[in-house]
Amino acid sequence: MKINNKIKNKPTIICVALTGSVPRKKHNRNVPISINEQIESAHECFEEGATIAHCHVRNKDESISFSPDKFFKLKEGLRKYCKGMVIQFSTGGRYSLSKERGRMLSLKPDMASLSVGSNNFPNSVYSNPPELIDYLIEEMNKYKIKPEIEIFDLSHLFKAADLYKNKKINGNPYIQFVMGIKNAMPADKSVFNFYIKKIDKLFSNASWCAAGIGKYQSKINEWCIKKGGHTRTGMEDNIRLNKNMLAPSNASLVKLTADICKLNDRPIANWKQTRQILELPIKF
């Protein structure tokens, strides 16, 4: 597939999802868990070209946490050691239905993830009831946080379009397709192409990326790069560098994504370009 000149000249954002809520040290000892590990990992990724850090925080036993104090320490470290990097808090919580998922938004990160519907996961239901979605949107608008709208299923895209049409989402949307989770959206090229076409019809000026889970990570990043979208990588979604090797770091996965950009003549967005694309302040 040849890339047209317009796409070739379009900077590509690389987002790194540092830790998530599922991977443990027993799966890959290089998964960053503590605040300090995540800050160090983010700095390595920043140097390789990642300009968004998608952030979760963990407890000492590696379980997921929604502690505002932990998020505060992570944010402060990222601001200090990764100047300009976009800080994106996760409000996802497959283990929680309560408003605790948005307690950290008062810390005013640049962005936060926003799931707009429920769907099946491999062994559970990822539940996002309407009242929780409304609460998270209100908090993001209150604190001027740009949402990254997570699309796990087709209905979610139409829900996002409805929120956009009714001006509940401020600015131009940033949309992410999550592909390759068992029982949810498949990592299928025709499905991918369909979603891109629907974005063009449903939104006047949206930017988009996709996240490939597990073995699909590099493949879907390549699809995004060739179609003019942005990318996401990192150990939250995939702990392997390839079929036979565990990832030695998040930075190794960022480098792999950056190499795909270079092979396809897509420039990698620096932090200022990333903030311009996402309509975020350059000064903060």
C-alpha positions in Angstrom: 0.0 0.0 0.0 1.4 3.4 -1.1 1.1 6.4 1.2 0.0 9.6 -0.4 2.1 12.7 0.1 -0.4 14.4 2.5 -0.2 11.5 4.9 3.6 11.3 4.5 3.9 14.9 5.8 1.6 14.3 8.7 3.3 13.9 12.1 2.5 10.7 14.0 1.7 10.8 17.7 3.1 7.9 19.7 1.3 7.2 23.0 2.8 4.8 25.5 0.5 2.9 27.9 3.0 2.4 30.7 1.5 -0.3 32.9 -2.3 -0.7 32.8 -4.1 -2.8 35.4 -3.5 -6.3 34.2 0.2 -7.1 33.6 2.3 -8.2 36.6 5.9 -8.8 37.2 5.3 -12.5 37.0 4.3 -12.0 33.4 7.2 -9.8 32.5 9.6 -8.5 35.2 10.2 -5.3 33.2 6.6 -4.0 33.6 6.9 -0.8 35.6 4.7 -0.8 38.7 5.9 1.7 41.2 5.6 5.5 40.6 9.4 5.7 40.2 9.5 2.9 37.8 6.8 4.5 35.7 8.5 7.9 35.6 11.8 6.3 34.6 10.1 4.2 31.9 8.2 7.3 30.6 11.5 9.2 30.4 13.1 6.5 28.3 10.0 6.4 26.0 10.0 10.2 25.7 13.5 10.1 24.4 12.5 7.4 21.8 9.6 9.6 20.5 6.6 8.9 22.7 4.7 12.2 23.5 1.7 10.9 25.4 1.9 8.9 28.6 -1.2 6.9 29.4 -1.2 6.5 33.1 -2.6 4.0 35.7 -1.3 3.7 39.2 -0.8 0.5 41.3 -0.6 -0.6 44.9 2.4 -2.4 46.3 0.7 -5.7 45.6 0.4 -4.6 42.0 -3.4 -4.3 42.1 -5.0 -1.3 40.5 -5.4 1.9 42.5 -7.4 5.1 42.0 -5.5 7.0 44.6 -5.3 10.8 43.8 -2.1 10.9 45.9 -0.4 8.3 43.7 -1.6 10.1 40.5 -0.3 13.4 41.9 3.2 12.0 42.4 3.2 10.4 39.0 2.1 13.6 37.3 4.7 15.7 39.2 7.5 13.3 38.1 6.4 13.3 34.5 6.2 17.1 34.4 9.8 17.2 35.9 11.5 14.6 33.8 9.4 14.6 30.6 8.9 18.3 29.9 6.1 18.8 27.4 4.9 15.2 27.4 1.1 14.9 27.4 -0.1 13.3 30.6 -3.2 11.2 30.1 -4.9 9.6 33.2 -6.9 6.5 32.8 -10.5 6.5 34.2 -10.9 2.9 33.0 -11.8 0.5 35.7 -12.9 -3.0 34.9 -13.0 -3.6 38.7 -15.0 -0.6 39.6 -18.3 1.1 38.8 -18.0 4.0 41.2 -17.0 7.6 40.9 -13.6 6.7 42.4 -12.6 6.2 38.7 -12.7 10.0 38.3 -11.4 11.2 41.7 -8.0 12.1 40.3 -9.4 14.4 37.6 -9.2 17.3 39.9 -5.4 17.1 39.4 -6.0 18.5 35.9 -4.0 16.2 33.7 -3.8 17.2 30.0 -6.1 14.3 29.0 -8.0 11.4 30.4 -9.5 8.3 28.8 -13.2 8.1 28.5 -15.1 4.9 27.8 -18.6 5.7 26.5 -20.2 2.3 26.7 -20.0 -1.2 28.1 -18.7 -4.4 26.4 -17.4 -7.9 27.0 -13.9 -8.7 28.0 -12.3 -12.2 28.0 -13.8 -13.2 31.4 -15.9 -10.3 32.5 -18.0 -7.3 31.5 -16.3 -3.9 31.2 -19.2 -1.9 32.6 -19.6 1.8 31.9 -23.2 2.8 32.9 -24.6 6.1 31.5 -24.6 7.9 34.8 -20.9 7.2 35.3 -20.1 8.3 31.7 -22.0 11.6 32.3 -20.2 12.1 35.6 -16.7 11.6 34.0 -17.6 14.0 31.1 -18.8 16.7 33.6 -15.5 16.4 35.6 -13.4 16.5 32.4 -15.2 19.6 31.2 -15.0 21.2 34.6 -11.2 20.8 34.7 -10.6 21.5 31.0 -9.3 18.0 30.4 -9.4 16.6 26.8 -10.9 13.2 26.6 -9.5 10.4 24.6 -12.7 8.6 23.6 -12.3 4.8 23.8 -14.1 2.7 21.2 -14.4 -1.0 22.1 -17.6 -1.6 20.0 -19.5 0.0 17.2 -22.2 1.4 19.5 -19.5 3.4 21.3 -18.7 5.3 18.1 -22.3 6.3 17.7 -22.5 7.3 21.3 -19.4 9.5 20.9 -20.9 11.1 17.8 -24.1 11.9 19.8 -22.0 13.5 22.6 -20.1 15.5 20.0 -23.3 16.6 18.2 -24.9 17.7 21.5 -21.7 19.6 22.4 -21.0 17.6 25.6 -17.5 17.0 24.3 -15.5 20.2 23.9 -13.2 20.8 20.9 -12.3 18.3 18.2 -12.6 14.7 19.4 -9.6 12.4 19.8 -10.8 8.9 19.2 -9.1 5.5 19.9 -10.2 2.1 18.6 -9.3 -0.8 20.9 -8.9 -3.9 18.8 -7.9 -7.5 19.5 -9.5 -8.1 22.9 -11.2 -11.4 23.0 -15.1 -11.1 23.0 -14.8 -7.4 21.9 -13.7 -5.7 18.6 -11.6 -8.0 16.4 -8.2 -7.0 14.9 -9.7 -7.2 11.4 -8.5 -4.9 8.6 -12.0 -4.5 7.0 -13.4 -3.6 10.4 -10.6 -1.1 10.9 -11.3 0.5 7.5 -15.0 0.7 8.2 -14.4 2.6 11.5 -12.2 5.1 9.8 -14.9 5.8 7.2 -17.5 6.2 9.9 -15.3 8.7 11.7 -15.2 10.8 8.5 -19.0 10.8 8.3 -19.8 11.3 12.0 -17.3 13.9 12.9 -16.2 17.1 11.1 -12.6 17.2 12.4 -11.6 14.3 14.6 -8.2 12.8 15.1 -7.8 9.1 15.8 -5.6 6.3 16.7 -5.9 2.6 17.5 -4.6 0.3 20.2 -3.8 -3.3 19.2 -3.9 -5.8 22.1 -1.2 -8.4 22.5 0.2 -9.8 19.3 -1.8 -7.3 17.2 0.0 -4.2 18.6 2.5 -3.7 15.8 0.2 -4.7 13.0 -2.5 -2.2 14.1 0.1 0.5 14.6 1.2 -0.1 11.0 -2.4 0.2 9.8 -2.7 3.5 11.6 0.5 4.9 10.2 -0.4 3.9 6.7 -3.9 5.4 7.0 -2.8 8.7 8.5 -3.7 8.0 12.1 -1.8 8.0 15.3 -0.4 5.1 17.4 -0.4 3.5 20.9 2.1 1.1 22.3 3.3 -0.1 25.7 3.2 -2.9 28.2 -0.4 -2.2 29.3 -1.5 -3.8 26.0 1.4 -6.1 25.1 4.3 -7.4 27.1 6.3 -9.0 24.2 8.7 -7.5 21.7 8.0 -10.4 19.3 6.6 -13.9 19.5 9.8 -15.3 21.1 10.9 -12.4 23.3 9.5 -10.5 26.2 9.8 -6.7 25.9 12.8 -5.5 27.8 11.1 -2.1 28.3 8.3 0.2 27.2 11.0 2.1 25.3 11.7 -0.9 23.2 8.1 -1.0 22.1 8.1 2.7 21.4 11.2 2.3 19.2 9.5 -0.5 17.3 6.6 1.9 16.6 9.0 4.7 15.6 10.8 2.3 13.2 7.4 1.6 11.5 6.9 5.3 11.1 10.3 5.7 9.5 9.7 2.8 7.2 6.5 4.4 6.0 7.9 8.0 5.7 5.7 9.3 8.5 7.5 11.9 10.7 7.2 11.4 14.5 5.4 14.2 16.3 7.4 16.0 18.9 5.7 17.2 22.0 4.9 20.7 20.6 3.3 19.2 17.5 1.4 16.7 19.6 0.0 19.4 21.7 -1.0 21.4 18.6 -2.7 18.4 17.1 -4.6 17.7 20.3 -5.4 21.4 20.9 -3.6 21.4 24.2 -1.6 24.4 25.6 2.0 24.7 24.7 2.7 26.6 27.9 1.6 24.8 31.1 
